[in-house]
Every structure is written in structure tokens, then in C-alpha cells.
Amino acid sequence: MTKRSGLSTVSVHAGEQRQKFGDAMTDPIFCTSTYTFETNDDVRAFAEKKTEREEYGRYGSPNERVVERKLAALEGGEAAVLFSSGMAAFVGLLMSKVSAGDNVVFFDECYHRSREFCVKHLSRFGVESRQIPTGDYEALERSIDDRTKMLVSESPTNPHLSVVDLERFIAIARDRNVESMIDATLATPYNLRPLDYGIDYVLHSATKYLGGHNDLLAGVVIGSAEKMESVRYLRGIMGAVNSSMNGFLLQRGLKTFSLRMQQHNQNGATLAEFLHDHPKVERIWYPGLRSHPYHDIARQTMKGFGGLLTFTVKGNAETASRVIDKVEIPRIGPSLGGVESLIEQPMLMSYFNMTPEERAAVGIEDAMIRVSLGIEDTDDLLDDFKTALDAI
Ligand SMILES: *Cc1c(COP(=O)(O)O)cnc(C)c1O
């Protein structure tokens, strides 16, 4: 692959051998737990790192490797390590980088399970987590001390779509000699390239836009070959690997990654404009809109703004529920980033176990609706939301 290749060419071809096993067009699915050696000399050569090959399924498989190379190429990084889910990637990265006595500092708008892992579980191993209000760079800087190991944030965040000023974020990290990680699941490498800013690790839930078809779970961390070595090593101990079938599905999903993102971006931008101007909509969060508090940073850092948007309707929780029950194209469910549109009311979906006060503290309103726009035709989605809003 040449450096000049566009993202669609990279999506289709990067990481793959040109002539494949059995002369097949596509990669065969390796259904094996172990890999055999022809002679003991081969074992010795492998142990002495003189040959590159597989050994045992928990350390990787050909179907994972091809996806890892493709994802590293898409992100513009040296090495990618694939995990069995986004959360496995998050846990795996942090567990391989922090030790008792260290602390991690993170912007507080984040996937609720990521926060839970930091606050409730890292703490059990003597690692402190410091939550900072998203976008408060002075507080971020103040909270760093000589035991801070990593600055962590999502960009854009979920569900408020706040966007991190990566230049400021990385300047603070570098100044204080702290590593940095961005969970760019919502942005994808189509819309945001954190490594170009000098961020050390990019994390994705590949379950979302990268897989793109609501048919698999996977996660990935991408960074320099040197920094990723300990992450890969710990993954081999954790065993949070993908079946070869899962690797194959992710590789297949990635073929259309760039094409899909164009439609997600278009659907997001068009629906956001429509909802912004609709009299029954109270407020909308979409970084492509001028009204979004992080619009300027989003415009500077992102190519497009994705298919996820959050809005509140005028009324209460029931009004929002009625809209959700009225739309016909989006299915009701958690997750995002697939070809099928999904819709949910955060207070009922991910935040049901919180008290109203706890929900208010993390900015979840009763009349809030989160939509992950798929790749359906823009006009059909517009009609669907128009009809649903007219009916309430
Ligand atoms: C979904 C999600 C995760 C978790 O990924 P899984 O694949 O579900 O484990 C982490 N971060 C963000 C931003 C997500 O949307």
C-alpha cells in the first residue's frame, strides 16, 4: 500500500496478503486452537524469534492479525491489538500500563462502564482515578502529579458529543510527561485521527462503526509498536481474544467502512439540521451544528460528525417515549454505529439503575433521546422523524 492510498482503498486492501491461501479471494477462517510445528528445530527458531508464525490461539490468529494490520493502517498507527470487546480493550490497556500507587485522570463524560471500571475496580488494586469535568483543561492540568500515568478521554463523548481539544490535551500530557489515550469510537478514523496529534493510544469499540453491522463485539487499541508490546503480552494472559469467525466478520465489515461513514455523516448532518429547527425539539447535541458548545473544535479536528445525535423533546419522559415508539425505521436498542438505525431513551436504557439525582449529575435528562443513524436513505429517515414528531 502506498502512502497516498485513500481510506476506501485502505479499508478494502490494507493488511491483506495479495495472494491468499488456496488462491482464495477472501481470507480463509482458521478454526484451530493450536498451531503445529513440523520439526523441533522450527520450535527453536520460533522461540528464538527467528520466525514469525502462530503458536496458540490465545496469543493471536491469522484472522486477527489481518484485521489488526488493517486497523493500524486505517488509524495511521504502527500496531493494533484486537480484543474481544471495547471494554476488554479498555481494561487491557489500563491494566498493562498502571500499577498500585499510580493514578489516571479522565474527563468525566464517558461510557458508563469505562467510568465504573476506573472508579470501582482500578481502586481495588490501589490505582486512583481522578474525574475531571469534560473540557476543563485547567483542572486536568492541576490534577496531574508525579504518579499520574495516563490522561483518558473520549472524543466525541457519549451521549453529549463533547469534543476534546486534542492540541491542548496533548500539550498538557507532554508537558507533564504523561501518556494519553483517546477513545475515538464515536469518531472513527474516518472523522478523527488522534495519533496525528501525538496521542499515544487510540481505542475503539469495534462493535460500533468499525464492525458496522450490529453483528459482532470487538475492541482495539492502536499505538506505536513499542508501546503496544506490553498490551499484546497482557492480552495473551487475559485471553480476551476473538474467534477466527469474529475476525473474519470484522474484516468483512471493514471493507465498506469508508463508504458507510459517508452515509452516516450525511444522515447525521441532515437529521441534526432538521431536528434543530423542529418546534417540538427542545435541544439537540450534534457537533456539526453551530449551536453545539464544541462546534469550533469539532470543525477544526473532525472531517465529519458521525451518525450519532442526542436531543430532548419539549415535554417529559413520556413524550420522548412516544416519539421512540412512533418512529418506524430505527429499532429500539443500545449500541450504535451499525448500518441499522437504533434509538433509545438514555434514562431507560443505560442509566436505568441510577437515581434521578445521579442521572442529573451526568447530564441525562428524562426527555432525552439518543439516535444512532444507520445508512438508510436520508429522505426516509427524515420522513420517519417528521411523521413521529408530528404525531406527538
Ligand atoms: C460501546 C462503547 C464502549 C464499549 O465497547 P464494547 O465493545 O461494548 O465493549 C467503549 N467506549 C465507547 C465510546 C462505546 O461507545
The ligand as a MOL file (V3000), in Angstrom:
LIG
                    3D

  0  0  0     0  0            999 V3000
M  V30 BEGIN CTAB
M  V30 COUNTS 15 15 0 0 0
M  V30 BEGIN ATOM
M  V30 1 C -19.6540 0.7600 23.2720 0
M  V30 2 C -18.5550 1.5820 23.7620 0
M  V30 3 C -17.5360 1.0340 24.5470 0
M  V30 4 C -17.5450 -0.4090 24.9560 0
M  V30 5 O -17.3880 -1.2620 23.8640 0
M  V30 6 P -17.9290 -2.7690 23.8520 0
M  V30 7 O -17.4930 -3.2670 22.5210 0
M  V30 8 O -19.4140 -2.7160 24.0190 0
M  V30 9 O -17.2780 -3.4690 24.9820 0
M  V30 10 C -16.4990 1.8620 24.9330 0
M  V30 11 N -16.4640 3.1620 24.5790 0
M  V30 12 C -17.4250 3.7260 23.8350 0
M  V30 13 C -17.3360 5.1650 23.4830 0
M  V30 14 C -18.5050 2.9580 23.4000 0
M  V30 15 O -19.4730 3.5210 22.6660 0
M  V30 END ATOM
M  V30 BEGIN BOND
M  V30 1 1 1 2
M  V30 2 1 2 3
M  V30 3 2 2 14
M  V30 4 1 3 4
M  V30 5 2 3 10
M  V30 6 1 4 5
M  V30 7 1 5 6
M  V30 8 2 6 7
M  V30 9 1 6 8
M  V30 10 1 6 9
M  V30 11 1 10 11
M  V30 12 2 11 12
M  V30 13 1 12 13
M  V30 14 1 12 14
M  V30 15 1 14 15
M  V30 END BOND
M  V30 END CTAB
M  END
